[in-house]
Amino acid sequence: MNFIIGEPILEKLLEEAAGNARLRTNHDLRNSASDTSQRMLNALMPGTAVPVHRHLATSETVVLLKGRIAEIYYDDNGNETERIELDANGENRGVQIAAGQWHTIEVHEPSVIIEMKDGAYAPLSAEEIR
């Protein structure tokens, strides 16, 4: 199925995120339920709470399509080690997060990211979330 990632879908997702109690929503980009990749658009509003987490089995690619966010990295003791500012109209537009890297995001303005990981979706395990 062809799908255009353009301003209309980004605005629709941001509107849905603004009306969601979690202040975020996503759109699955997989071709079918048997597609074992993880590809999604994630619309995020300022104030959304994404817990510090990691993915033990896969790296994660995050590309900012609209807005401004910070990708924040932590060490195993919960200390912030790096903060990467992403701006859809700026110099930094995405990051590749290594498997096992603790991270979260801070949303500065309504934003949409595309995130990609290997393997079929599985909820985060207890050892992957703080």
N, C-alpha and C positions, 0 to 999 in steps of 0.2 A: 504494500500500500504506500503510495506517495504521500508525503506530508511536508508542508512548507513551514519552516520555522521563521516566521516574520512578525512584524509588529502586531497584527491582529491577535495571534495566539498568545503573544507575550502579555498584551494588555488584558486579555480574557483571564489568563492565569493570575495576574496580579489582582484583578477584581475579585476572583475567587479566594485568593489568599487573604485579602483584606477582610472578607466576610467569614473567615474560618477562625475558630477560637484559638488555634495554634499559630495563626498568622503566617501560614504557609500552605502550599498545595503543590502537587506534582502531576506530571503527565508522563505516562509510560510510553517510551519510544520503541519498545521491542516489537518485533513482527508478529509474535504469537506467544502463548503461554509456554510453548516448548523452547523458545529462544532462551538460551542459558546465559546471555549477557545481561548486564544491568546498564540501561541507558534511560535517562529520564531528564525532563525539564523540571526544575524545582523553583517555584516562585516564592519569594521570601519578603516579608515585611519587617521593618524595624520593630524590635521588641520580641521577635520570635526567639524561642529558647532551644537551641540545638545543643544537646549535652556533649561534653568532651567525650570523644570516642576514638576508636581505631578499628582498622580492618586487618585482621591477622593474616588472611589468606590472599589478599589482593591489594595492589596499589589502586589509587583512585585519581581520576583526572577530573578537574573542575575547571570549566570555562565560563566566564561571566559574559552573558549576552546583553544584559541591560542593568544599569544601576551601579552601585558601589558597595563593596563588602570588604571585610578583612578576614583572611584565613589565618588562624592562630594555631601555632604548634606548641606542644608541651612535652616535657621530659617525663620519665616514669614516676617522678615524685610530685607531679602536678604543677611544676614551675613553668611559666611561659618562657619559651626559648626563642620564638621568632613570630613576627607579625608581618604578614604580607598584604599590603593594600592593593586591592583590585578595583579597577575602574573601567567600565565598558568603553569609555571614550579616552582612556589614558594609556600609559605605557604598559602596565601589567594587566593582563586580561585573563590569566588562568594559571593553574598550578598542577603539578604532578605530585601527589602525596604518596610517599613510600609506604608499603605494607608495614603495619605495626606502629606507624607514627600517630601519636595522640594528637587530635585536632578538633577544632570547632570553627564556627564563623560568627562574626559580628556584622549585622546588616545596618549599613549607614542610611540607605534610602531604598525604596521599593526596587527589588532586584530579581533577575531570573538567571539561573545557572543551568548549564547542562552538566550532568555528572555521569561518569562512566566507570564501571568496575567489571572485573572478570567474574564469571560464574553466576549461577542462578541466585536469585535473591534469597537471603536467609536473615531473620531478625538478628540483631546484635546479641552476642552471648554476654554473660556476666563479666567475663574477662576482657570484653571489648568496650565496655562503657563505664564511666565514672559516676 
